[in-house]
Amino acid sequence: MPFSKPLYLLFAVFFSISTLFSQQENREYDIIWHSADDNSLPQNSVKSIIQDKYGFLWLSTENGLVRYDGSKFKVFNIENLKGLGTNRISYFRGTVSTDSIYALSDFTDLILIKNNKPSVIPKHKIPESFRLTNHLHKGKRVYVHKIYKTDNSYFSLENGTLAAYTKNNQKLWEIEYEYDPDNTEFFLLNNTLYSHKNGKFVRFENGKIFFTAIEGLPATGFTVFPNTVAQQTFITFNNTVYLLEKNHDKLILKVLLKDFNISKNNIISYYYDVPNDILYLGSSTDGLLIVKKKKFNSIVGNNKNGVYYAQIPHGKDSFLSTTGEIFSTSGVQKKRFFTKENDNYILLKDRNGDIWTKQDNRIYRLNKSTNFTTSDTWFFEDRVILLFETLKGEILAGTATNGAPAGKLFRLEDTGLSKPSFKLYMVVPFHPTYMLQIEDNILWTGSHLGFHKIYFREKKVENIKKISNTYVRSIYIENPNEIWVTTYEKGFFLYNPYTKKTTHFPIDKNRYLLSSHCIIEDQNGYLWISTNKGLFQASKKNLLNYSKGKTDNVYYQYYDKSDGFYTNEFNGGCQPCGLKLGNNALTFPSMRGNVLFFPEKIKLLLPDNEIYFQEAEVDNRTQEINNDTLLLKNNFGRVRLFINSPYYGNPNNLNIEIRLQGPISQKWTSLKGDEISYTSLPHGTYYLTARKLTGFDSNYKHKTLTIIIPPAFYQTIWFNILMVLCGLTLIFYT
């Protein structure tokens, strides 16, 4: 049955509103759910969350203990954790700093998490301070409260009293404090104990009670969620998640997540990774929610297809696009600066304040004197692909000769009439695509055939041989002896015009940098490189060291849609290809809006955690790795080694390489996934080393596993000696 027109319109409006709401809801945050439904978790009730000192995240669920490294979830349950009586894990206790996190099960099993591995402590070996008694309260199993400080001293709550103990179980003080387990939350902040009951907060110090106020907290309508092991307390109200912080002598609230329906998603546990600025929320029904604040601001203007190219500064903190729109951090102005149709690839503001752009074989000049309401037009026989103003204020136009690789450069000349005209200045053996000038008479020019030096007065072209047969997208020059060149097929280069040295930089593992569009340098010494598949950040110092042979490696930090872009496809082939504004903000055009950001506000998530050989699987059976050593039988068939390093940023930034040395050796190769396998290695001692770059200094972090494969009895020296003796004996007696 076909839709009626009113019904169709109603559906269209509803769809549009729903789409808009969805975009607004996630505008500030990248939100990812992990659950049993996608096979990430063994069960969807995440009761408690903590991160150990090695960087691994731990979750307690009703179907096992879960470890998360930023990429994969590892489940520990009665099938692989010896001594565990039930898979129903309740809450965490202990301290992170001393590497002694404990998890409790519903059968009062005590699981010690140490060296990022869990083990069940036998009942008779449970430390005194962790011995648990339990009883039923209102039909629920509850435990006597022990709240641990970072030095393993603790507070004990039992029978209406609150007591403080040393880590050796010596009582320091005790006070009477009645509390209802169902309506009282205790939490630590900077090793100081607080409680919340019926909307009131108190602080406990040296056996005394002090009433405490929290700035910005309403009198009612809020909920408190303590994470005592992490010493973090979360308060929620008005669909906002806050972290409680101490500022001098005041308690204040820090916003972590806004416009999120906490009750609808049944959130019961929280953890905030402070260094990485990541919020983890556990639901009683839907699994684990990971929330990252988006780093970049993508602004979609009023352009009908959302595609943007060339842009020029407009004041200190905004810029003008070829669509006539003015963009800033606050958004886009509704009124257009100009309405001249153009093909988006060129925008130029000359020293007189006039604005130049072009459409195919036409050039337009929008006149400042008439507030850009009037314009002048010039027509060319060929397509215009370049507009440039020299240091002397001369306007140049570059064209591409139809059906030929050659191009032409025209110069605007005063003819004595009211309107000057473009005169052919020189023919060039390429189509000019980008041009910059830092000294008189020299025009650094990119083309579809490479990179060139034009001696303007002499009308002479010099080709830079090592940047040839490639489409040059842009040129960046800040220092006269450092010319940065991006290309469409070969990545990016550095050229020194004085030494004539060309450096071709390595590309990323996914080869995204092959299509490098634009380079912009920020005020902190980083180069930002836009591509067809995301945005890269590189240390200029690191790149220069590579060009001088001081380092063999380059580290790139990669960003994609999860960081706030609407698309990974940035745009190039235009001039300017991106900007640094007067307020130090950077902006790049893309296929869906303009990406505008302040580099100093971008939170770096570097892959600087240690590397771990977590476990081995030998002939389909798990085998422990002890003291970074693995002992194999000489007749093993296949060994699988699992290697990981906790990292919670973009997985493209974590690149682990491995090398095997021993009777059989291999060169450095990239680790695919998190495992490597070998079959039928000859006997001997092997050293398997894993390494990864940890940041912009391009230093490696290494980890080595020793693998020992003993010889079979017939491969030993003693067996060979015995065989020789037997042979000699046989010869002697025959």
C-alpha distance (Angstrom), angle and dihedral (degrees) to the residues before:
residue distance angle dihedral
M1 . . .
P2 3.83 . .
F3 3.80 121.3 .
S4 3.75 117.8 -103.5
K5 3.80 114.1 -123.2
P6 3.86 95.6 -110.2
L7 3.78 91.0 47.7
Y8 3.79 91.1 48.5
L9 3.81 91.4 50.6
L10 3.80 90.9 48.2
F11 3.80 90.4 51.3
A12 3.80 91.6 48.2
V13 3.81 92.3 50.6
F14 3.79 91.4 47.3
F15 3.81 91.7 49.2
S16 3.81 91.6 49.0
I17 3.81 92.6 49.4
S18 3.80 91.5 46.6
T19 3.79 91.8 50.3
L20 3.80 91.8 47.8
F21 3.80 91.8 48.8
S22 3.80 91.2 49.6
Q23 3.80 91.2 52.1
Q24 3.80 92.4 47.2
E25 3.79 92.7 46.8
N26 3.80 93.0 57.8
R27 3.80 98.3 30.2
E28 3.82 94.5 111.0
Y29 3.81 101.3 31.0
D30 3.76 141.1 50.7
I31 3.81 103.7 -140.2
I32 3.80 122.5 -167.9
W33 3.80 127.0 178.4
H34 3.81 123.3 -154.0
S35 3.78 118.5 -170.1
A36 3.78 147.3 147.5
D37 3.79 86.9 -91.2
D38 3.83 90.8 70.1
N39 3.84 91.5 36.9
S40 3.82 92.5 -112.0
L41 3.81 94.6 116.0
P42 3.80 131.7 34.3
Q43 3.81 91.0 -133.5
N44 3.81 136.7 3.8
S45 3.81 101.8 -120.9
V46 3.83 108.8 93.6
K47 3.80 104.0 -173.6
S48 3.77 101.3 173.5
I49 3.82 138.9 9.0
I50 3.80 131.2 -160.2
Q51 3.80 138.4 158.9
D52 3.80 121.1 -138.5
K53 3.81 126.2 -138.9
Y54 3.83 90.9 -96.8
G55 3.80 93.4 59.5
F56 3.81 100.2 -102.9
L57 3.79 118.9 135.3
W58 3.82 118.1 -135.2
L59 3.81 127.1 -157.8
S60 3.78 129.1 -170.4
T61 3.79 115.0 -146.3
E62 3.79 137.3 165.9
N63 3.78 90.3 -104.1
G64 3.77 103.3 46.0
L65 3.78 147.3 -48.6
V66 3.82 114.1 -67.9
R67 3.80 130.6 -154.7
Y68 3.81 119.7 -161.8
D69 3.81 125.2 -167.1
G70 3.80 98.6 -177.0
S71 3.78 92.3 -90.1
K72 3.80 111.3 41.1
F73 3.78 138.3 26.6
K74 3.81 120.2 -133.8
V75 3.82 117.3 -161.8
F76 3.81 123.5 -150.1
N77 3.80 116.2 -165.6
I78 3.78 142.4 138.0
E79 3.81 89.4 -62.7
N80 3.79 96.2 62.4
L81 3.83 106.0 13.5
K82 3.79 109.7 78.4
G83 3.80 115.7 -136.7
L84 3.80 96.7 17.5
G85 3.81 111.4 137.8
T86 3.80 99.8 -168.1
N87 3.77 140.0 13.5
R88 3.80 92.1 -135.3
I89 3.80 103.1 105.3
S90 3.78 117.2 -174.3
Y91 3.82 122.1 -177.9
F92 3.79 143.1 -18.1
R93 3.79 126.6 -113.1
G94 3.81 135.4 172.8
T95 3.80 129.7 51.9
V96 3.78 135.6 -60.7
S97 3.80 99.0 -151.3
T98 3.83 93.4 59.9
D99 3.82 92.0 44.9
S100 3.79 91.3 -117.9
I101 3.79 109.9 122.8
Y102 3.78 115.0 159.7
A103 3.78 128.0 -159.8
L104 3.78 122.2 -159.1
S105 3.78 125.3 -145.8
D106 3.78 127.1 -153.8
F107 3.84 88.1 -106.1
T108 3.84 90.3 55.7
D109 3.81 91.7 -104.7
L110 3.79 109.5 159.9
I111 3.80 114.1 -142.3
L112 3.78 117.8 -166.3
I113 3.80 115.9 -151.0
K114 3.79 107.3 -157.5
N115 3.80 131.2 151.1
N116 3.84 85.9 10.5
K117 3.81 90.2 -65.7
P118 3.83 129.8 103.5
S119 3.80 126.5 -134.0
V120 3.80 131.2 174.0
I121 3.78 114.2 -119.1
P122 3.83 113.0 -136.9
K123 3.80 111.8 -115.2
H124 3.80 94.0 -113.4
K125 3.81 92.1 51.8
I126 3.80 98.5 51.4
P127 3.85 109.2 124.2
E128 3.79 114.4 -108.4
S129 3.79 93.7 -116.1
F130 3.80 89.3 54.9
R131 3.78 98.9 45.8
L132 3.75 105.3 123.4
T133 3.73 134.0 -149.5
N134 3.75 119.8 -171.9
H135 3.76 137.7 -169.5
L136 3.77 139.5 173.2
H137 3.79 117.2 -94.1
K138 3.80 116.6 -175.1
G139 3.80 89.1 -21.0
K140 3.81 93.7 -51.4
R141 3.79 127.9 109.4
V142 3.81 108.5 -121.7
Y143 3.79 133.0 175.0
V144 3.74 132.2 -136.9
H145 3.78 105.2 -97.5
K146 3.77 119.6 -110.3
I147 3.78 113.6 171.9
Y148 3.81 114.7 -167.6
K149 3.78 128.5 -149.2
T150 3.80 122.0 -147.8
D151 3.83 92.8 -92.1
N152 3.84 91.5 52.4
S153 3.78 93.6 -106.4
Y154 3.78 108.5 130.0
F155 3.77 151.5 -168.6
S156 3.80 121.2 -119.9
L157 3.80 124.3 -152.4
E158 3.79 116.2 -164.9
N159 3.80 139.6 137.5
G160 3.78 95.7 -3.6
T161 3.80 96.0 -49.6
L162 3.78 134.2 106.8
A163 3.80 117.2 -153.4
A164 3.80 134.5 178.8
Y165 3.82 119.7 -141.6
T166 3.78 137.2 -175.0
K167 3.79 118.9 -121.2
N168 3.84 85.9 -98.5
N169 3.83 90.5 59.6
Q170 3.81 95.8 -105.9
K171 3.80 112.1 147.2
L172 3.81 115.0 -122.3
W173 3.80 100.8 179.9
E174 3.78 141.9 -21.4
I175 3.80 134.5 -155.9
E176 3.78 135.8 177.2
Y177 3.78 113.0 -105.1
E178 3.79 122.3 163.1
Y179 3.78 115.4 -153.9
D180 3.77 138.9 167.9
P181 3.84 111.0 -129.7
D182 3.80 89.3 -146.2
N183 3.81 96.0 52.5
T184 3.81 106.6 28.9
E185 3.78 127.6 79.8
F186 3.80 122.4 -166.0
F187 3.79 121.1 -161.8
L188 3.78 142.4 168.3
L189 3.77 127.2 -128.8
N190 3.81 117.8 179.6
N191 3.83 88.1 -16.2
T192 3.80 91.1 -56.9
L193 3.81 117.1 123.3
Y194 3.82 120.8 -128.8
S195 3.77 134.3 173.5
H196 3.77 135.2 -159.1
K197 3.80 122.6 -152.7
N198 3.80 128.7 162.7
G199 3.78 93.5 -14.3
K200 3.83 94.2 -49.6
F201 3.82 126.2 113.4
V202 3.80 125.2 -154.8
R203 3.80 134.3 -178.1
F204 3.81 125.2 -143.2
E205 3.79 119.2 -147.7
N206 3.81 130.4 159.9
G207 3.77 92.9 -17.5
K208 3.81 94.9 -49.3
I209 3.79 133.6 110.0
F210 3.82 123.1 -134.7
F211 3.80 126.2 -175.2
T212 3.82 111.5 -126.6
A213 3.81 133.9 -159.5
I214 3.82 127.6 -152.7
E215 3.79 119.2 -146.7
G216 3.79 114.3 -122.0
L217 3.81 95.8 11.5
P218 3.82 116.7 131.1
A219 3.79 119.2 -130.1
T220 3.80 93.1 -113.7
G221 3.78 141.7 4.5
F222 3.81 99.4 61.6
T223 3.81 133.1 112.9
V224 3.82 128.3 -146.7
F225 3.82 122.0 -143.4
P226 3.82 114.1 -175.9
N227 3.81 124.1 -162.8
T228 3.79 97.6 -168.0
V229 3.82 98.2 -178.6
A230 3.80 91.2 54.0
Q231 3.82 90.5 40.2
Q232 3.78 88.1 -128.4
T233 3.79 127.1 133.3
F234 3.77 124.0 -166.4
I235 3.79 126.0 -160.4
T236 3.78 123.0 -166.7
F237 3.78 132.6 -164.9
N238 3.81 136.4 140.4
N239 3.84 90.4 21.4
T240 3.80 90.4 -62.3
V241 3.81 128.8 120.7
Y242 3.80 116.7 -144.0
L243 3.78 132.1 -173.1
L244 3.80 115.2 -140.4
E245 3.80 111.2 -128.7
K246 3.78 135.9 178.4
N247 3.80 116.4 -128.2
H248 3.79 108.8 -176.0
D249 3.80 102.5 -55.5
K250 3.79 96.2 -20.7
L251 3.79 131.8 89.1
I252 3.80 112.4 -137.0
L253 3.81 137.4 176.8
K254 3.81 124.7 -118.1
V255 3.81 117.4 -160.6
L256 3.83 112.7 -125.1
L257 3.80 103.0 163.4
K258 3.80 132.2 11.6
D259 3.81 133.8 -165.8
F260 3.78 95.1 18.5
N261 3.80 123.4 137.4
I262 3.81 101.8 -131.0
S263 3.79 98.1 177.7
K264 3.80 94.4 46.2
N265 3.81 90.2 54.3
N266 3.83 92.3 44.4
I267 3.81 95.1 -129.1
I268 3.81 111.6 -170.9
S269 3.83 105.0 159.5
Y270 3.78 137.6 41.3
Y271 3.79 140.9 -170.8
Y272 3.80 128.3 175.3
D273 3.82 119.5 -156.3
V274 3.80 97.6 -149.7
P275 3.85 100.9 -169.6
N276 3.80 92.9 48.3
D277 3.82 96.0 35.4
I278 3.82 93.6 -129.3
L279 3.79 124.7 144.5
Y280 3.81 120.5 -152.5
L281 3.79 120.8 -162.6
G282 3.78 125.7 -172.2
S283 3.79 120.2 -150.9
S284 3.79 126.5 -156.6
T285 3.80 89.7 -139.0
D286 3.81 111.4 17.5
G287 3.82 108.3 43.4
L288 3.80 128.7 -125.7
L289 3.79 125.0 -11.7
I290 3.81 119.1 -160.1
V291 3.80 116.2 -161.8
K292 3.80 123.6 -168.5
K293 3.77 122.8 176.8
K294 3.78 109.2 -122.0
K295 3.79 111.3 -110.9
F296 3.78 99.8 -154.7
N297 3.78 134.4 55.0
S298 3.80 114.4 -136.8
I299 3.79 113.4 -165.5
V300 3.79 119.0 -161.8
G301 3.78 109.6 -162.4
N302 3.77 130.8 -165.6
N303 3.79 95.9 -78.6
K304 3.79 106.5 129.3
N305 3.81 96.1 -127.0
G306 3.82 98.1 30.3
V307 3.82 92.0 -126.3
Y308 3.83 118.0 136.8
Y309 3.78 135.0 -176.4
A310 3.83 130.9 157.9
Q311 3.81 120.7 31.9
I312 3.81 137.2 173.2
P313 3.84 132.1 -160.3
H314 3.79 117.4 -89.9
G315 3.76 108.9 -168.8
K316 3.80 121.9 -38.4
D317 3.78 102.7 -54.4
S318 3.81 106.6 24.3
F319 3.79 141.0 55.7
L320 3.78 139.7 -150.1
S321 3.81 122.5 -126.6
T322 3.80 129.1 -155.6
T323 3.81 87.8 -104.1
G324 3.81 88.7 67.5
E325 3.81 91.6 -111.3
I326 3.80 122.7 134.0
F327 3.81 115.1 -140.4
S328 3.80 130.0 -164.3
T329 3.80 137.6 157.6
S330 3.79 88.2 -84.1
G331 3.80 92.2 57.9
V332 3.80 134.7 -100.0
Q333 3.78 129.2 -37.2
K334 3.79 112.9 -115.4
K335 3.81 93.8 -142.8
R336 3.79 113.7 74.0
F337 3.79 119.8 -127.0
F338 3.80 90.1 -143.4
T339 3.79 135.1 -6.3
K340 3.80 103.2 -151.0
E341 3.81 112.7 139.7
N342 3.80 113.3 -122.9
D343 3.79 140.0 154.1
N344 3.84 94.5 -105.4
Y345 3.81 97.9 -122.8
I346 3.81 102.4 103.8
L347 3.79 134.5 38.7
L348 3.81 122.0 167.2
K349 3.79 132.5 173.8
D350 3.78 110.8 -162.9
R351 3.80 128.1 -151.5
N352 3.82 90.3 -92.5
G353 3.80 91.3 57.5
D354 3.80 95.1 -110.0
I355 3.82 116.0 138.9
W356 3.81 121.2 -132.0
T357 3.78 128.9 -162.0
K358 3.80 137.5 147.8
Q359 3.79 146.7 -140.4
D360 3.81 116.4 -153.4
N361 3.83 104.1 -63.4
R362 3.80 96.2 -2.7
I363 3.80 130.7 87.1
Y364 3.79 122.4 -156.2
R365 3.79 129.3 -160.7
L366 3.81 114.3 -164.8
N367 3.77 108.5 -153.6
K368 3.77 120.3 -127.5
S369 3.82 90.0 -159.4
T370 3.81 90.5 69.3
N371 3.81 94.8 39.6
F372 3.84 87.7 -101.4
T373 3.79 93.3 -64.5
T374 3.81 92.6 119.4
S375 3.77 130.2 48.8
D376 3.79 144.2 -173.2
T377 3.79 122.3 -132.0
W378 3.81 132.6 -154.1
F379 3.81 124.0 -170.1
F380 3.82 125.8 -148.4
E381 3.78 133.3 -166.6
D382 3.83 91.3 -130.2
R383 3.77 134.6 40.6
V384 3.80 114.5 -78.4
I385 3.81 112.5 -128.9
L386 3.81 103.6 163.1
L387 3.82 139.4 44.2
F388 3.79 120.0 178.8
E389 3.79 140.3 165.6
T390 3.82 115.9 -145.9
L391 3.79 125.8 -141.8
K392 3.79 87.3 -97.6
G393 3.79 92.2 54.6
E394 3.80 96.4 -104.8
I395 3.80 115.6 148.9
L396 3.81 113.8 -135.2
A397 3.79 127.7 -169.1
G398 3.79 124.6 -162.3
T399 3.78 123.7 -157.8
A400 3.80 135.9 -171.8
T401 3.78 114.5 -128.8
N402 3.80 109.6 -126.8
G403 3.80 113.0 -109.3
A404 3.82 94.3 0.8
P405 3.81 136.5 86.1
A406 3.80 91.0 -128.1
G407 3.78 126.6 95.8
K408 3.79 139.4 -171.2
L409 3.77 136.9 -127.7
F410 3.81 118.5 -146.3
R411 3.79 127.3 -168.4
L412 3.78 125.2 -150.3
E413 3.79 108.0 -121.9
D414 3.77 132.6 -173.6
T415 3.80 109.1 -116.2
G416 3.76 95.3 -177.3
L417 3.77 90.6 -104.4
S418 3.80 126.5 108.2
K419 3.79 89.8 -97.4
P420 3.83 121.8 46.3
S421 3.80 119.8 -141.6
F422 3.80 136.9 -135.9
K423 3.81 113.4 -112.1
L424 3.79 125.5 -166.7
Y425 3.80 107.2 -101.8
M426 3.81 104.1 174.3
V427 3.78 144.3 -19.9
V428 3.80 116.3 -121.2
P429 3.84 126.5 -163.1
F430 3.80 93.0 -123.8
H431 3.80 144.5 40.6
P432 3.82 106.2 -92.9
T433 3.80 111.0 -132.9
Y434 3.81 106.3 168.3
M435 3.80 135.2 13.2
L436 3.82 137.3 -170.0
Q437 3.77 133.3 171.4
I438 3.82 130.1 -161.6
E439 3.80 100.7 160.9
D440 3.77 135.6 35.0
N441 3.82 116.5 -85.5
I442 3.83 96.1 8.6
L443 3.82 119.5 101.9
W444 3.82 114.7 -174.8
T445 3.76 104.4 -150.6
G446 3.78 135.9 -174.4
S447 3.78 123.3 -156.3
H448 3.77 143.4 169.1
L449 3.82 86.5 -89.7
G450 3.81 100.6 48.1
F451 3.80 142.7 -84.7
H452 3.81 124.2 -30.7
K453 3.78 143.7 -176.2
I454 3.80 113.2 -141.6
Y455 3.79 119.2 -160.4
F456 3.77 95.8 -151.2
R457 3.80 102.9 -161.9
E458 3.79 93.1 41.9
K459 3.82 92.1 43.6
K460 3.77 88.2 -134.1
V461 3.82 128.5 145.9
E462 3.80 125.7 -151.1
N463 3.82 117.2 -169.9
I464 3.80 120.0 -143.6
K465 3.78 97.1 -132.7
K466 3.80 99.5 -156.6
I467 3.80 91.1 54.6
S468 3.77 98.4 51.1
N469 3.79 137.7 121.0
T470 3.77 91.1 30.8
Y471 3.79 135.9 101.1
V472 3.82 108.4 -106.2
R473 3.81 109.3 -147.8
S474 3.79 102.3 -177.4
I475 3.80 146.9 -11.8
Y476 3.81 127.2 -140.1
I477 3.82 122.7 -167.9
E478 3.79 124.9 175.6
N479 3.79 99.2 142.8
P480 3.84 119.0 40.6
N481 3.80 92.0 -129.8
E482 3.82 93.8 47.4
I483 3.79 116.6 68.6
W484 3.80 113.5 172.1
V485 3.80 117.2 -157.9
T486 3.80 127.8 -170.7
T487 3.79 123.1 -159.6
Y488 3.76 137.9 -169.1
E489 3.80 98.6 -129.1
K490 3.81 108.8 21.4
G491 3.79 107.7 40.6
F492 3.79 119.5 -122.6
F493 3.80 137.6 -36.9
L494 3.79 142.4 -161.9
Y495 3.79 118.5 -140.8
N496 3.80 126.1 -168.6
P497 3.83 108.0 -157.2
Y498 3.82 92.6 -162.8
T499 3.81 99.7 50.4
K500 3.84 92.1 25.5
K501 3.79 88.8 -135.3
T502 3.80 117.0 153.1
T503 3.80 121.2 -159.6
H504 3.79 119.8 -163.0
F505 3.79 108.7 -161.1
P506 3.81 124.6 -140.0
I507 3.77 117.1 -103.4
D508 3.79 129.6 -129.6
K509 3.80 123.2 -91.2
N510 3.81 92.3 -100.9
R511 3.82 92.1 48.5
Y512 3.80 91.6 -126.8
L513 3.80 91.3 136.2
L514 3.79 90.8 66.2
S515 3.80 87.2 84.4
S516 3.80 97.8 50.8
H517 3.80 112.0 169.8
C518 3.77 110.5 175.9
I519 3.82 141.9 1.7
I520 3.81 122.9 -151.5
E521 3.80 124.1 175.5
D522 3.79 119.3 -143.6
Q523 3.80 127.5 -150.7
N524 3.83 92.0 -99.4
G525 3.80 97.8 63.4
Y526 3.80 99.0 -97.2
L527 3.79 128.2 127.2
W528 3.81 117.3 -142.7
I529 3.80 115.6 -153.7
S530 3.80 122.7 -166.7
T531 3.81 120.1 -152.6
N532 3.80 141.7 169.6
K533 3.82 88.6 -93.7
G534 3.79 106.8 42.2
L535 3.80 141.5 -59.3
F536 3.81 128.5 -60.0
Q537 3.79 131.3 -157.0
A538 3.81 120.5 -158.0
S539 3.78 134.4 174.7
K540 3.79 110.6 -112.3
K541 3.81 89.2 -150.6
N542 3.79 90.3 53.4
L543 3.81 91.6 49.8
L544 3.80 92.2 48.6
N545 3.81 90.5 49.5
Y546 3.80 88.5 52.3
S547 3.80 90.8 51.0
K548 3.82 89.7 51.2
G549 3.80 93.4 48.4
K550 3.81 93.5 -112.9
T551 3.80 92.3 123.6
D552 3.78 134.3 23.0
N553 3.79 96.6 -150.4
V554 3.77 141.3 59.5
Y555 3.79 124.3 -155.9
Y556 3.81 118.2 -147.5
Q557 3.79 124.2 -168.4
Y558 3.79 109.6 -147.1
Y559 3.81 129.1 -152.4
D560 3.80 129.6 -173.2
K561 3.81 142.3 165.7
S562 3.79 92.6 -56.0
D563 3.81 87.7 67.0
G564 3.79 94.0 59.1
F565 3.81 110.1 -74.7
Y566 3.78 120.0 127.8
T567 3.80 88.3 -144.2
N568 3.80 137.4 11.1
E569 3.79 91.1 -135.4
F570 3.78 111.7 96.8
N571 3.79 121.2 -173.7
G572 3.79 130.3 -117.1
G573 3.77 136.9 159.5
C574 3.80 90.2 87.0
Q575 3.79 136.8 98.0
P576 2.96 119.7 -102.5
C577 3.81 92.4 26.5
G578 3.81 94.4 -174.7
L579 3.79 140.7 -16.1
K580 3.75 147.0 -130.4
L581 3.79 106.8 -147.9
G582 3.78 127.6 -147.8
N583 3.80 91.2 -100.7
N584 3.85 89.5 55.6
A585 3.81 93.5 -106.1
L586 3.81 116.2 140.4
T587 3.77 125.6 -143.5
F588 3.81 133.5 -168.6
P589 3.82 128.1 -177.1
S590 3.79 119.1 -126.0
M591 3.79 142.4 176.7
R592 3.83 88.2 -91.9
G593 3.75 111.4 37.1
N594 3.80 133.8 -53.5
V595 3.80 122.3 -56.9
L596 3.81 110.0 -137.5
F597 3.81 123.6 179.7
F598 3.79 147.1 148.4
P599 3.82 108.1 -119.2
E600 3.80 94.1 -150.8
K601 3.81 89.7 59.4
I602 3.80 94.4 54.9
K603 3.80 108.1 108.8
L604 3.79 108.6 -136.1
L605 3.79 117.0 -137.8
L606 3.79 102.5 -167.7
P607 3.84 122.1 -173.4
D608 3.82 93.3 -122.4
N609 3.82 101.3 134.1
E610 3.80 121.3 112.9
I611 3.79 123.5 -88.6
Y612 3.81 117.7 -116.6
F613 3.78 134.3 -161.1
Q614 3.78 92.0 -148.2
E615 3.78 103.1 -177.1
A616 3.77 145.8 -30.7
E617 3.75 131.9 -126.9
V618 3.80 113.3 -153.7
D619 3.78 116.7 -170.8
N620 3.83 89.6 -20.1
R621 3.81 93.7 -50.5
T622 3.80 124.8 108.8
Q623 3.80 114.6 -116.9
E624 3.79 126.1 -170.9
I625 3.79 122.5 -117.4
N626 3.79 109.9 -141.8
N627 3.81 123.6 -166.7
D628 3.80 91.2 -14.0
T629 3.80 89.9 -59.9
L630 3.78 129.2 117.0
L631 3.80 120.0 -166.0
L632 3.80 113.9 -159.8
K633 3.77 131.7 -171.9
N634 3.79 114.5 -111.5
N635 3.79 92.0 -120.5
F636 3.81 98.8 51.5
G637 3.78 116.3 138.8
R638 3.80 105.1 -155.6
V639 3.79 135.2 -3.7
R640 3.80 124.2 -162.6
L641 3.79 117.7 -162.9
F642 3.80 120.5 -160.2
I643 3.79 115.1 -148.6
N644 3.76 126.6 -178.7
S645 3.77 145.0 156.1
P646 3.81 120.2 -161.5
Y647 3.79 111.2 -112.6
Y648 3.79 128.4 158.5
G649 3.79 101.3 -173.2
N650 3.77 129.5 83.8
P651 3.84 106.7 -39.3
N652 3.81 90.2 -134.5
N653 3.82 88.0 71.7
L654 3.81 93.4 60.4
N655 3.79 108.5 78.8
I656 3.80 117.0 167.9
E657 3.79 121.0 -172.6
I658 3.81 126.3 -167.5
R659 3.79 135.8 -157.6
L660 3.82 130.2 -172.6
Q661 3.81 120.7 -149.9
G662 3.79 126.0 -177.1
P663 3.81 137.5 69.0
I664 3.80 83.8 -19.0
S665 3.80 116.7 33.5
Q666 3.78 133.9 -169.3
K667 3.79 134.7 -169.3
W668 3.79 124.4 -116.3
T669 3.80 110.9 -67.3
S670 3.80 131.5 175.3
L671 3.79 115.6 -100.6
K672 3.79 110.9 -120.1
G673 3.77 109.3 -146.4
D674 3.79 114.0 -31.2
E675 3.80 103.8 -52.2
I676 3.79 144.9 65.0
S677 3.79 127.0 -167.0
Y678 3.80 136.5 -159.6
T679 3.77 132.7 -170.5
S680 3.79 130.0 -154.1
L681 3.79 100.2 -12.2
P682 3.83 114.1 -173.4
H683 3.80 115.4 -108.3
G684 3.77 118.6 -85.0
T685 3.79 141.3 81.1
Y686 3.79 118.5 -57.0
Y687 3.77 131.8 -171.0
L688 3.79 115.2 -150.6
T689 3.81 109.7 -167.8
A690 3.78 125.9 -169.4
R691 3.78 122.6 -166.4
K692 3.79 139.7 174.8
L693 3.79 139.3 -179.4
T694 3.80 110.0 -107.5
G695 3.79 103.4 -166.8
F696 3.77 150.4 -37.3
D697 3.79 94.4 -44.8
S698 3.84 85.4 67.5
N699 3.79 92.2 -133.8
Y700 3.78 118.1 153.7
K701 3.78 128.2 -128.7
H702 3.82 112.4 -149.7
K703 3.79 137.2 -161.9
T704 3.81 124.7 -177.4
L705 3.79 129.3 -160.3
T706 3.79 119.5 -162.0
I707 3.80 113.0 -142.7
I708 3.80 117.0 -165.1
I709 3.78 120.7 -166.0
P710 3.82 111.2 -179.6
P711 3.79 118.7 -145.3
A712 3.79 121.1 -106.0
F713 3.79 114.0 -104.9
Y714 3.80 90.9 -100.1
Q715 3.82 90.0 53.8
T716 3.81 96.0 56.2
I717 3.79 125.1 103.9
W718 3.80 90.8 -122.4
F719 3.77 91.8 55.3
N720 3.81 90.7 51.0
I721 3.81 90.8 48.2
L722 3.79 89.5 49.4
M723 3.80 90.9 50.9
V724 3.80 91.0 50.7
L725 3.80 91.3 49.7
C726 3.78 91.1 48.2
G727 3.78 90.0 50.3
L728 3.79 92.9 49.5
T729 3.80 90.7 47.5
L730 3.77 91.0 50.5
I731 3.80 91.5 49.8
F732 3.82 91.9 47.4
Y733 3.79 94.5 52.6
T734 3.77 94.9 43.6
